[in-house]
């Protein structure tokens, strides 16, 4: 029997409206695994934190969170992949300084826009930067270091031109007038032998990395760039206590989603992060790594977006001081 077009449309009109909607319109989120992209190689800080947080998100969302490493271009390859993915909450980014606030100042053709292509989910944690000096460098405080540098120029290592620690060093130089020559290395691990031997006067690096050397007596930290002293080593003063006004700096980790991800999905993701970082083994592990857990406000989408905006302003200032322009 042939059914006319009019009869077919009339029949469809009689069906309940929900049966005509696509599956995604009534499927509960999340109904299949979520992919969390770490834009760096396995084993680094972003990877470790991403896997810890991904595990907590999985428990909160009651869905598998698959962590994938997609390194390259200072985090740009992985960031671009997430930026171009469907905004459905199933592909997320482990965001950090590099792809979010430094790459835009280094590369003219980035392939993505950190401000327009992402929606902030939640900040998870951050590791403050620290100035650690070789034992051959006798200064024990920031004031002594600055004074000594004006008599004998200091060489301070970082993990590379345009790295977060390099930007911190440039801000420190501008704030104190210290006479410093920047010595860039290809990664944080590469500079450690020269720091220990005294080939360089010191290094600006993550507190978690510096603390191991400090406790082992292989070098000494003179200040940490956090708002308050670390619980891991409260004897170390902050830059602010040492006279460098309002000076904080850190390498941070947070979760990002593609722009235009539905607000309801963002809210579920945000809650899974915030609930997962209330305490327990994951939080203790992060603290053991030298990380500070984000505040409740920073764990909101709005709070993390504000944090990124402030960090970008600091990075922009530092890039100008260092003479860095996009290429």
N, C-alpha and C positions, 0 to 999 in steps of 0.2 A: 504494500500500500504506500502510495506517495503522500508525504506530509507537506503541506504548503508552508511557505515562509511565515505567513500570518499565524497559522496554527502553531508552528514551532515557537514563535515569539510569545504567543499567548500562554503556551505551556510553561515556558521558562519563567514568565512573569508570575506564575502561580507558585513557583518553588520558593522556599524560605531564602531570604537574601544571603544568609551566611554560606549557603552551599555554592554560591556564585563567586565567592571571594577566593583569591589565591591562598595556597596553604600557609604562606608566611603571615597572612593577615590574622589567622587564629591559632597558629602554633605558639606555644609558650616559649619565651626566650629564657635561657638558651636550650635548644633542642638537639644540638650536636656540638662536637668539640670546638673550642675556641683556640685560635692560634696567637701566641704571644711572641712577637718578633724581637729578638735581642740583636741590635744592629752592630754587634762586635763579636769577636771570636769567643769561643768557650773558655771559661776559666777566669775571666776578668771580673771586676767589681759589678758591672752591669749584668753579667751572666749569672753570677752568684745570687745577687739580690732578685733578679728577675725570676729565677727558679724558686726561691723561697716564697716570694709574693705570689707567683703563679700557683703554687701548691695551696696557699691559703685561699686564693680566689676560687680554685676548684672546689674546695670544701664548702665555701659559702654559696656558690652558684649551683652546686650539685651537678657539675658537668666537668668533663676532662678539659684541662688547659694544657695545650701542647706548646712547649717552648722550642723555638727554632732560632738558630744563629744564622744571621745573614749579614756578615761583615763587609767592610769596604768603604773607602772614601770618608773616613772619620765618622762612620755611622750613617753616612748619607744614603748608601745603597738600601739598607733596611728601612730607613725612614721613608724613602721614596716609595718603596713597595707598599708600605702601610698607607701612605697618603693617597695612593692610586687605587686602593682596594675598596670593595663595596662597604658603605657605611652602615653595616648591619650588626656591629658588635662582635663579629666573629674573627676579626683580624685586628690585633692591638699592638702597640709599640711600647717597649721599655725605653722611655725617653730619658735623656741626660743632657748635660751642657753641650757636648759636641754637636749632635744633630739639631738641637733645638735653638741654642743661643750663640754658638761660635761659628758653625759652618756658614750661616748667612753673611758673616763678616769676612769670611775667607774666600768664598766662591761666588763668582758673578752668575754662573749658570748652574744653580743648585739642583734643579729638577723637581723641587717642591718648595712650598712656602710655609715655614714653620708656624707663622701667625694665622694663615688662612686655611691651611690644609688639615689642621688637627683640632680636636676638642680635648681639653684637659679632663682627665678622670680623677686622679688623685696623686699627690706627692707621697712617696713611701718613706724615704729616708735620705740623709745626706751625710757625707764625710767631710768635716772641715779640713781646710788646708793648714799646713804648719811650716814654719821655717826651722829647718834642722841644720846644724853646723857640724863640720868635721871637727874631730877632737883637737886637730892642730889649730883650729880657729878658737882663740881663747875667750871670746865674748860669751857672756852667760845671759845677757838680757838684750832686749831690742835697743835700748839706749846705748849700751856698750858696743853693740854691733854697728849701729849707725855712726857713732863717733869714730870707731876704728876704721870703718870704710872710707872715711874722709881723709884718713892718713895713708891707708893702704887699700887700694881698690879691691873689692871682693868679687869673686866669681861664683855665681849662683846658678845651679842646674835646674832644669825643668824637663818634663817629658816631651818637649817639642815646641816649635814655633806655633802659636795659635792654640796650644793646649789650655785647659782651664787653669792649670797651675802657672803657666806663662802669663796669662791675663792677671792673675793675682799678684805675681811678681811686679808687673808693670804698675799696678795700682799702689803697691807698697812703696816702690821707688818714688812715685809722685807724691805720696803722702808724707814721706820721711826725708827725702832728699839724699838718701843713701847712695853712695858711689858704687854701683853694681854693674858688672858685665854679665849679661845673660849667656848661659851656655846650654843650648838645646840638645837633648838626646832623643833617640828614637824609642821612646817608651820609658816608663818609670823604673823598670828593672835594670835597664842598661846603664843608668847613671850611678847605681848604688856602689859598685866597686870603686869608682873614682871619689865618691863622697867618703867612703870608709878610709881610703888611703890618703885623703887630703889633697888629691889632685885638683879638686874644686873646693872652694871655701865652705860651700853648703848647698842646700837644695830647698826649693819650695815644692812640696808634694803633699799627698793625702796624709792626714794624721795617722790613719791605720797603718800605712807603710812606714812612716817615720817612727812610730811608737815602738816597733819591734827592735829597731836599731838603738833607740834611746834606752830601752830597758836592758838591752844586751851590752850597753857601754861602748858601742861602736861609733856613736855620734851623739850629739845632744840637741834636743829641741829647746828653742828659746821662747817660742810663743805659738799658740794655736789660734786660728782665725774663726773662733766661734763666739757666740754671745756670752757664754759662761764656760767655766772650766770643765774639762772632761771628767766624768766619774771614773774613767779608766786610769787616769793619772792626774789627780787634782793639784799636784804640786806645780804643774806647768801653767804659767800665766797666759791670759789671752792677749791679743794685740791691743785690744781696747784698754785693758788694765795697764798695758805697757806704754800707753800714751798715744796710740794711733787711733784717733777718734772714729767711732762707728765702723771700725774695720772688721768685716766678716767676709768669708769666702769659703766656698765648698764645692764639692763634686756631688751632684744630686741625682737621684733616680726616681722616676715617676711613671705612671701609666697614662698613655695617650690613645685616643681612638681617632679614626678618620672624621673630618668635619662632616656635619649633617647626620651623624649618628643620632637616632631618636633619643630625646631627653629621658624617656622612661628606661631605655637600655643603659644610658650613661649612669642613671641613678642606681640601677642594679649593680653595675660594675663598681661604682664608687663605694657602695655599701659593702661589697665583698672585700674590698681592699681595707677599708676602715675597720670593719669587724675583725678581719684576719690579723690586724696589727695592734690589737688591744693587749696582747700579752702572749705568753706561751713560748715554746721552743724557738719559733721563727724569730720572735723579737729578741730573745736572748742571743741567738746566733748573730743577728745584725749588730747588736751591741758589742759582742765579742770581736767583730770585724772593725770596730771603731766607729760605727755609724751612729748617728743620732736619729731617733724616730721622729717623723714629721708630727707637728701639732695637729689636733683635731681640725682646726680651721684649714691648715695646709692640705689635709686629706680630703677636702671638698673640691669639687670642680672649680668653683669660683676662687678658692684660696690658692689652688695650684696655678691657675691662670695668672693670678696676681704675682705669685712667686716668680714665674717664668718672665713676666714683664719686667720685674725689678732686676732679675739676673741679666736680662738682655741689655738693660741700661748700663749696668756695671761693665759688661763685656764690651759694649760699644765704646765706653770711655777708655777702657784698657787698650782696645785695638787702636784707637786714635793715638794714645800715648806711645804705643809700640810702632806706629807708622804702618800698621797693617791695613791694606785695602783689598777689596774683592778682586780676584783674578780669574 
